[in-house]
Amino acid sequence: FLINPAWLPVPENSDRVVLRMDPGVAFGTGDHATTQLCLESLEMQLTDPPNSEGGVVIADIGCGSGILSIGALLLGAKKVYAVDVDPLAVKSTAENLALNSINPERLVVAEGSVDVLTKLIEQPVDGIVCNILADVIIKLVPQMSAIAKPNSWGIFSGILVEQSKAVCDSLEKHGWVVATVLQRKEWCCINARRS
């Protein structure tokens, strides 16, 4: 990925996926270690997506600026359902989607959390990205598990390294298998799959 601020011209000869962003007040400029780890994890998941009829459908819980949702769409995800409890994040996600010239039908964004997401999705999702905080992730694991397919994958971040064991334990208790724990600075990103 090349994160390109909206106010700068897009480079003409980049071999990267250009993601245009104006984060406004929402979290997700691409500068934070957790955002970088999530984008790298999305790249790994979506380079060789699982066989999903008609394409991969993803849930982005705590979407912030929409950077992970838009990144997933640019990598070929069919559709993303994104939620955030902050109304400014919802607005920012919609604006950033337009900046990237993506069909708005491919991203459903709403204010709320997993309970709202449950009402939006038509069927369980292929993947979940959740870059919020460890204690919130632990609380949401049962609800996130309920919207996942038996072979869904998950990318969980916003987690300090010393909190990773508690998050991994919670995921494993709810039927997830932790594949990798990536680390950058004091932060980590957990990649897991339903067992």
N, C-alpha and C positions, 0 to 999 in steps of 0.2 A: 504494500500500500504506500501511496504518497498522500499524506494529509495536506490538502491545499486550502489555506485560508480563503474564504469567499472573496475577500477584497484584493487578492493577488491574481494575476493572470495564470491560467493553467499552462504548464510547460508543454511545448509542442511534441517533443520527442522522448517522452518518458516510457520506459518499458514496464512501469508499475501501474497498478489499478489506482486511478486518481479519485480520491474521496474529498469532495469540496465541503468545507465546514464553516459555519458561523455559529459557535456554541452559545453565544449570548450569555445568559447567566446559568445555563444548565451544565452539568458535569459531562465532560467527554470532549476534550480538545485533541486527544491523541498523544498528549505529552506525558500523562501519568502512566506509571509502570503497569498498573492493572489493566488500563485500556489497551496498551501495547500487547500485553500477554494474551488478552482476549482476542484481539485482532489476529495475532499469530496463530492462536488455537483455532479460530474460525477458518483461517486459511488452510490449516491441516485437515480440518473436518470436511471442508467443502471442495477441496482439490479432488478428492475421490469420494463423492457422496454415496451413502448407502442406496440401494435400490429402493426408491420410493416412487410409487406411481404418480407421474406428473410433476415430480420435483420435490425438493425438500421444503418443509414448512417448519418455521422456527418461532419460538416464543422468546421475547426479550423482556425480562423482568427488571424494572428500574432502568428504563431506556435512556434517561438523561438527554443528551443532545441528539440521540438517535444514531450515534456513530457506529455502534455494533450492528444495529438493524440494517442501516444503509450499507455497511461493509458486507454483510451477509448477502444482501440483494445484488450488490455489484459482483460478488463472487458466484452468483448464479442461483441463489435460493429462490424458490418459486414465490413464497409469501412469508411475511413476518407479521406477527401479532406483538405489539409493543405496549407496555403499560408503565406508568410512573405515577407516584402519588403527588408529584409536583405539577400543577397545571402549566407552569412555565416550561417545564421539560417537554410536555406534550406538544406545546406550541412550537418549541425549538425543533423537535423531531420532524414535525410536518414541514416547517420551513426548510430544513436541511434536505429533506426528501426532494423538494422542488428544486433546490440548488443543484442536485445531482441528476436532474431530468429523468427521474424514475417514475413509471406509471404509478399514480397514487393508489390504484386498486391492489398493488402488491404489498402495501403496508397499511395495516389497521392499527391506529394508535389511539389509546384511551387513557383517561385519568383513572388511577386505581392500582390494584395489586392483582395477585393471582385469582382472587375471587371474581374480579371483573373479567379477567382473561378467560376463565372457565366458561363464561357466558358468550364470549366472542368466538371462540374456536369451534369449528364444525366437527373436528375429531382430534384425537391425541396428536401431539406434534412430534416431529422427527428429532428436533434438537431444542435445547434451552440454553440461553445465555443469561447470566445473572451476575452483574458486577455491582454489588451493593456493599453490605457489611456482613461480617461473619455471623453475628448474633441474629441478624435478620434472615440470612440464608438458612441457618439452622432451624428457625421458626417456620420457614416456608417450605422446607424439604418435603413434608407429607403432601402439601397441596401441589407442589411441582411434580412430585412422583405421580400424582393422580392424573395429570394431563400428558404424561409421557407414554409412548408406545413401549412394548416389551424390549425393543432394540434401540430406543432413543439414546442420544448422547447429551451430555451436559457440560457447560463451561461455566465454572463458578469462580468469581474473583471479588476483589475488594477486601481480601483476607490478609491480615498480617501473618508472617511466617509462623509465629508462635500460636496462632489460632487455627492453623491448618489441620492439626490432629482432631480437634473437636468437630470441625466441619466434615472431615473424611469419615469420622465415626458416625455422624448423623446420616450422611449419605449411605454408608454401608448398611446401617440399621434399617434403611428404607429401600433396600434392594438395588443400590447402585454399586458398581465396581469401579474403584478409583484406578485410572490407568496411569496418569502422570500428575505430578505436582511441579509446576514450573515456577521458578523464583527469579525475581528481579528486585534488587535492593532489599527492602524489608517486606516486600509484598509477594504474594504467590497467587497462582491460578490453578485450580483443580480441574482436570479433564476426567470425566467419568462416563460410564455407560451403564444402561440398565442391564441387570444380569439376565 
